[in-house]
Amino acid sequence: MREEEVPSLKSLARQASDIGLHSPEIAEIRLFLLFLDQQQKADDLYRMAKKKGHTFDLGEEIGELGLTESEWRAFLKTAFRDYKADISRGSGEMSNPDEVRFLQQALNELLGANLKTDGIWGPTTQQKLIEFQSKFNLGADAVPGPRTIAELKRQ
């Protein structure tokens, strides 16, 4: 790839939209790149890809880099644990699709919210969460913290 071949931001945004930014494939590739970075192998893989060109085979190169399935699984376990903790970093938005789906389903049952249970945090989910928090005197801050989640489960 050459600098002049890299698409514009607008084109990248269109491609991401076509692929689906929340697609499992994008998430898996992102995890793989994070794993490479953590193992300090991203630069090595890049050099291998550049050197081998069209003969580059990711499966072979993973073995050549000494990356193991057990390391990958240990990384995933940690990554998913940390992923679930994203909410505590202050954004207030949940990023784990399973947790968002639980929240959406609970709000639908408890408030008749009619939320799409797609696992994607959005303004309507946030608004309904505030409504729930107000109803149960939880401090309507739109942050699904431990007290809010506990009350959702209790209800």
N, C-alpha and C positions, 0 to 999 in steps of 0.2 A: 504494500500500500504506500502511496506517495501522498504528501501533504495536499497537493492539488486534486487528488482523487477523493478526499474526505468530503462527504456531502455537507451542505449548509445545515444550520440548526433547524431551519424550517423543514428541510427534507428529512433530517433525523427524526423530528417530531412526528412527521407523517408516517415514516416507517414504523416507529414505535406504536403509533396508533393502529396501523394495519396489523402488526404482529400481536398487539395487545400487551401493554406494559405490565399487566398483572398475570400474564400467561405463565403456566408452570415452567415452560422452557426457559423463559427469561430468568425466572427465579433460580432455576437449577444452574444456569450458566453463571449467574451472579454468585451463587454459593461456591461454585467451582473456582471462580476467580479469587474470591475471598480466601478459600482454602490454599490456593497457590501462593497468595500473598503471605498468609500466616506461616506457611512452610518455607518462605523466602525462596520460592522456585519460579515466580512469575517471570522474572528476567531471563532465567535459564530457558524456560519454555518458549519465550519470545525469540531468543537467539536460535533455538533449535528450529522453530518454524521458519524463521528468516533464512537460515542456512539450507534447509531441505526443500523449501518452496513447495511446489505442487506434490512432491513425494512425502510431505509431512503426514504422519499418521498419529493422531492424538493418543490412541490406545498404546501404541509402541512407546511413545515418548513418556507417557505416565510411568511405565515400567522403568524406562531408562533414568528417569528422575528419582527413582527409588520411592515413589509414593505408593502407600499400601492401602488396601481396603480398610484395615483396622484403624489407620490414622484418619481416613476419610470419615468413617462412622463416628469416631471420637469427636472429630471436628463438628459433624452435624449435630451431635447431641448437645455440645456446648453452644453452637450457633442457635439452635432452636430454643434452648433455655434462655439465652440472651435476647432473642427475638421477642419472646414473651414479656421480657422486662422493658421493652421499648417505651411503654407507657410511663414508666417511672422517670424517664429522662426529661419530663416537663412539657412535652408537646400536648399531652392530653389525648392524643389520637392513638387508637389501638391500631396495630399493624398486623397482628396475627389473624389471618382470615377465619380460623376456627373460633377464636374468641369473639371476633366481631359478629359472626353468625350466631353464636350463643346469645350475645347481647341483643341482636336484632330479633331473634325468636322470642326471647323473654319479654322484650318491650312490646312485641306484637300480642303476646298472650295477656300481659298485664295491663296494657293501655289500649289495646286494639289499634296499634300504631300503623298497621298496613305497610310495614317496611319490607322491601325486597330483601330476602335473606341471602345476599350474595357474598357476604364476608368482606365487603368493601366499606371502610369508614367514610362517611360523607356528611354533608350538612344536615340532611333529614334525620339520620341516625343520631347525630349530635343534639339536634333540637329535641328529639323524643327522649333522649337521655336526660336532658335538663328538665323536661316535664316530669319524668320519673323521680329525679332527685328532689324536685320541689314538692311533689306529692308525698314523699316519705321523709321530708326534712333532713336531707343529706347534704345540704349545701350545693346549690345548683351551679356547679362550676364546669360541667361538661366533661369532667375527668372521671372515667370509670375506675376509680381507685378501689382499694380493698373493701371499704365500707359499702360502697355502691354495689360491687359485685356480690358481696355477702347478702345484701338485702334482695338483690335480684334472685339469688338462689333460694333464699328463705321464702320469698313470695311464690 
